[in-house]
Amino acid sequence: MAETSRNIWEEISDTEISVIDGFSKGYVDFLNQAKTERETVSFILNEAQKAGFCDLKEVKEIKCGQKLFWTGKNKIAGLMIVGEKPLSEGMNMVVSHIDAPRIDLKPNPLYESDNMAFFKTHYYGGIKKYQWLSIPLALHGVVIKKDGRVVNINIGEKEEDPVLTIADLLPHLAKEQMEKKMGEAVKGEDLNALIGSRPFKGEEKNKVKAYIKNLLKTRYDIDEDDFTSAELQLVPAFKAKEVGFDQSMIGGYGQDDRVSAYTSLKAILEVEKPERTALCLFVDKEEIGSTGNTGLQSLIIENLTAFLLHRSGNDSYYMVRKALADSYALSADVNAAVDPNYPEVFEKMNCSFLSGGVVLTKYTGSRGKAESNDANPEFLAKVRGLFDDNQVLWQVGELGKVDIGGGGTVAQYMAYYGMEVVDCGVAVLGMHSPFEVVSKADVYMAYKGYKAFMQSFRG
């Protein structure tokens, strides 16, 4: 039974609290290892292979009970456990996104001004720009050389590493800045990362830039024009940590939506011999509209389903459409936790709370549910029943008051195929900030819910 006043710490045993604490340690470690899509996919594949999952591309035929993995572009992944029923009868899917708001480097980022060197940037996803000033930033990503060599970059995470930062204006000179609206006080073009101040001796101009160029070449084998074929991201350099004197919460970067990625990953690793094929899918680009060939507006799900059926000996396009239409899915994405510091934007009878359980969100969207999936009540009723039967504590959620704001998830792109889908995830404080906060208990309930759904949901 979902109640807005529920605090699930009161409803769980001391034994389960100990289990939650152990589960959370693994989650914190994951957050500190996986700060980009590529790092997340690498983590997922490593865990899958340790659990006995095999590469779908190397499998010649599909058999009941097989554990398979699939990847694309190094930024999307899927784990599958083949069920007893034919694939043409549909799958039970849990789909999360592994991208997160951040600051990307531009293709031509390096410049010098007033004896300092900087990187030009372009922010990715919905951020409050001022939150990214005056914090330590790490540089993650890849540089692809013209000859195809890959240079992996991870600078700022080790204790001995340098960090980068975007300096803010001192309050003594910020009178005009502070009189502006928060959304206008910091411009996107002003998010320039400070990267050096030492001159290269012997150069006549742009001496600091020259020093940085030399350092990049000698230390990382990066030439200035290599930035053109690079994917480099500035992310918070600080670690995920337990929050609160009671250590009941977890704070860290990228929990929207890597909290769903981790919990669904741990869930499918424990699924055994499901009746319906279980699919755990991790996708990209949700924060900018699920675009591109790694976002869910592409044919990721359709192509993967066709590949699975092909390996099963069935090349019928009709069966691809039937399998998708007969599938059931959880769009594993977070919702906004009620923040008592800002009560004016939440409608507490229908919004989600920290430590209230995993959140079922019937609809998202904005401006009258625009761009929302709006799940069917018949499906929601069955999910409710499944969660209650498996002691998954849950609550309902809505993304703020009507006409205040809103947001979207990947649910609408799965619903496109005719399958039943509902948003289901963890309530988050400070969503899209460099340090988001979740409840350990909610994280664990998400894992339990995803596992129950992939293991035994029947529709």
N, C-alpha and C positions, 0 to 999 in steps of 0.2 A: 504494500500500500504506500503510495507516494504522498508525502506531507511536506509542505514548505518549511515547517518548523523542525523537521527531522535533523538530528545529529547522530550519524551512524556509529560514532564512537561509543554511544550509550547502548547500542544494540548488538555489538559484537563481543565475543569472548576474549579473555586474556590470551588464549592460545592463538586466535586469529590476529590479534594485535601484534604478537610476536612474528607471525608469518608476514604481516604487512610490512613490518620494519625490515625484515630480510629482503622482501621483494623490492622495497624502495632503494636499498643499497645498490642493487643491480641497475635500477633505473637512473640513479644519480650518475653512476659510472658511464652508462650509455650517453647521457646528455653531455658529459665531458669529452666523450670520444667522437660524437657524431654531431658536428655543427654545420655541416653542409649536406646536400642531397647525396653527393658522391660518397662521403664518409659514412652516411647512413646506410646506403646500399652495401658498402663494403662490410659494415657491421652485420647487416642482415644475412648476407651470404655466408659469412664466417659462422654465424650461429646455426644457419640451416645445414651447412655441410657437416658440422659437428654432430647434428641431430640425425644425420643419415639421409638428408635430402639429395636427390640426384638432378643433374642438369636436364631439363626437358628436351633441349636440342640434341642430346645424345641418346635419348630413349626412342626405340623403334616402334614400340607399341605401348598402349595404355592398359594397365591392369589394376583391378581393385586393390586398394591398400598402398599403392605407390605414393611415395613422398617426393615431390618434384619442385624444382625452383626454375625461375626464368628471369632474365634481366634484359634491359634495353637502354642503350645510350649511357650506361653507367649511372643513370639517375632515376630509374624506375625498376621495380622488382615485383615478383609474385611468388608466393609459396602455395602449393596445391597438395591436397591429400585426396586421392581418387576414391570415390565412394562406391557403395554396393550398387546403387542405381545407375543406369546409363547417364552419361553426360547430357544427352539430349533432353533429359527430364529436369535439367537446371542444376544450379549450384547454390550454396550458401556462401555469400561473399561478405568480407569485411574490408572496406577500402578507406585508406587514410592518405594524407598527403605529407611529404617529407621535406617540402620547402618551407622556409620561414622568412619573415621580413628581415631585411639586412641592408647593407650598403655595398653596392658593386663598384668596381673600378671601371672607368670609361676605357674605350679602346686605345685612346692616346692620353694617358693620365698624368705623365710626369712633367712637372714644370717647376720653375724657381721664381720666387718673389721676395724681395727685401731680405736677402741672405738666408732664406729658408727654402727647402724643397717640399713639394706637396704632391699628392695624388688627387686628380679630379675624379669625382664619383657621381653615381646616379643611384638613388635609393630604389629598393625593390620592395614592393608591397606597401601596405598601409602602415605608416609609422607616424609618431609624433616626433618631428625632426629634432626638437630641442632635447629629447631624451638621449640622443646619441652624441651630445657634446660633452666634453670633459670627462670621458670615461676611457679606460684602456681598451684598445681594439686589437684583435689578432687578425692576421691575413691568412685566409685559407683558399685553396683552389688548385687549379692546374694551369700550366703554360704548355701549349703544344708548339714545338719548334717546327720550322718549315720542313725538316726532314722526317717529321712524324714522332720524334722523341718527345716523351712526356716528362715534364718537370713538376713534381708534386710540391706544393707550398703549404707549410703550416708553421707560421711564425707568430709567436706571442703566447703560446700555451705553456711552454716549459718555464720553470722558475728563472732560468738564466737567460731566457729570450728577451729581446727588446719588444716593446709594444708600440703601436701607433695611436694617435688621438686626433680629435677634431676640437680645436680650442674654442672656448666661448669668450664673449666680450666681458671684460670686467665691469662690475656694477657701477663703478665710479663714472664710466663713460657710456652707460647703457640707458640713459634716460629715455631717449627716443625709441630704442628697441623695446623697452619694457612697457611703453605706452601702446604698442601695437597689439593686435589680437595674437593669441598664442600660435595660431596657424600661419601667421604672416611674419613673425619675429625672426624666424630663421628660414632663409630661402634654400631651395634644393641645390642651386648652383654654389652656395656658400659652404656646403658640406665637404670641405677640402681637408684631406687627412695630412697631418704634419708628419714628414718622414725623415727629415735630416736638416742639419745646419752647419756641417763641417765643409770647408772649401777644399777643392782639389788644387793643390799647389801647381803653379805653372800655367794654369788656364787664365785667359784674359776676361772672359765673361761666363755667366752661368756656372760659376765655380762649384756651388753646392750641388747643383744638378749633375755636374760632371762627376763629382765624388760618388753620388748615389748610383749613377750609371756604371761606374767602375766597380762598385761594390756588388751590384746586382749581377754583373758579368762574372766576376771572380768567385763570388760565393754561391751563386745559384744558376750560373750559365744562362742568364736572361739578358737578351739584347733589348734595346728600347722598342724596336718594331715587333718584338714577340708579344707585346701586350695586345696586338691586334687579334691574335688567336689564343687568347687566354680567357679563363673564367675564374676571376679572383674576387673574393668577397671579404668585406670587413665585418667581423662579428665580435660581440663582447669577449674580452679576454679573461674575464673572471669565471670562476668555477660554479657549477650548480652546488647548492648547499641545503642542508636542513634548515627550516625556518621556524622560529618560535622557541621560547624556553622549553616548551613541551616536545619539540622536534616533531610536531604533527604535520608539518607542511614541507614542501620542497620548492625552492626558488631557483630559477635558472633561465637561460636563454633557449628559445626555440621550442617551448613546450606546446605551442600551437604550430604544428600538430604532431610533434614527435612523441608526445605522451600517448597518442593513439597508435602511432607506429610501434612503439615499444610494447605496449600492452597487447596489441593484436599479434605481434610477432611471438611473444611468450605464449600466447594462447594457442596459436596453431602448432607450435612445437610440441604441445601436449595433447593435441587431438589424436584420437586413435580409432581407426576403422569407422568413419562416419557413414551413415546411410546415404546421404547426398554428398557429392564432391564439395570439399571445403576449399575456398580460395581466399587467400589473404593478399591483397594488392596494395602496393605502395607507389604513389604517383607524385608528379611534380607540377609546378606552376599554378597551384590552386590560388596562391596569394595574388596572382595577376590575371585571374580569370580562367585558369585551366587551359591555357592556350599552348600552341606549339606542338611538336611531335612527342613531347613527354607529359603533356597535360591531358586531362580526361575528356576534353572536347575532341581529341584525336580518336583514332580507331583502336586504341590500346586494348580495350576489353573485347571488342569484336575480333580483332586479329588473334589475340590469345585464345579465345574460345574456338576460332576456326582451326588454329594449330592443334589444340587438344583433340578436337574431333577428327582432324586429319590423321593424327597419330593413333586414333582409335579405329581408323579404317573407314571413316565417314566423311566424305567431301561435299555433302549436300549443304548448299547455302541455306536452304530452308531450315535445316537442323541447327545451324548457327543461330538463326533468328529465334527458333523455338526454345533453344537452350537458354538464351538470354531472357526471353520473355517469361520463362518459367522459373527464373532464379529469384532469390530473395537476398536482400543486402542491408547491411548497416553501413551508413556513411559515417565513418569513425572520425568525428571532428568535435572540437571543443565548443563550449558555450561560455557566456560571460557570467561569472559569479557575482551575486549582489554585493556591492561595496557600500557599507554604511556611511562612508565619507561622502558618497554621491547618491543619496536616496532619490533625488529628483528624476533620475533617468531609468529607474527600475520599477516595475509593477510586481510587487512581491508575491502576489498570489500565483503568478505564473512564471516568474524568473527562477533561476537555479541558484543554489547556495553552496558555499564551501562545506565539505563534509556532509552533504545531503545525499550522496550516492551518485552513481553514473546518471547522466542526463539524457532523457528521451526528448528530442525536439521535433515536434510534429511539423513545424514549418519555420523557415528563416525568412530571408528576403527583406524588402523594405517597400515603403509607399504602397501599402495594400498587398503585401506578400509577393511583390514583384520578384521574379527570378527565383522563386521558391519551389521546392518539390511538393510540399504539403501532403504528407503521408496519409494513406487511406486508413480509416479506423479499424477495418477488419484485420489488417496486418498489425497495427499497433496493439490490438487486443491480444493477438497471439504472442507478440514479443513480451508484453506484460506478463502473460501467463508463464512463459518460459523463464523469465527472470525470477518470478516468485517461486517457481518450482525448484530453482537452483540456488536459492538464497542469495540472489543478486540484488542488493539494495539500490533503489533507483529513485529518481525524481523527474518532474517535468521541467522544461526550460523554454524560455523565449528570449530573444536577443534585445532586451530593453523594452521601454514603453513604445506603443504605437506612434509612429511619426517622429520618434526621436532619432532613429538611425536604422540599423539593420545590417545584414551581411548575407553572404552566400556560401555554399559548400559544394562538394562534388555530387551531392545527391541528385540534382536535376539532370546531370549528364548520364547517370545510371538509369534513372527513371525513363529516359529517352527510349530505352530498349523495351520498355513495357514491364520490367521487373518491379516488384514491391521493394521500397527502400524507405528507411527513416534515419534521421541523424541521431547519433548516439555517441556521447563522449563525456569528457571531464569538464567541470566548471573551473574557470581560470580567473584569477585576479590579475589586473594589470596586463591584459592580453595585448600582444604586439609590442610590449615594452622590452627593453634589453634584459629584464629580470622578472619573468612571469612567476606566479605563485599558484600552486595546486595543493590539495589535501592528499596525503598519503592514502587515506582510506578510500577516496574517490578513485585514485589511480588503480588500486587493487580491485575495486568493484568493476571498473571498466574491463580489466583483464578477465575477471570471472564471467562477465556478460558476453564478451567476444568469444570466449571459449565455449560457453554453453550454446551460443548461436551456431558456431561452425560445427560443433559436435553433434547437435541433436535437433536443430530447428526443422520442423516438417511442413509448415505451411498449412 
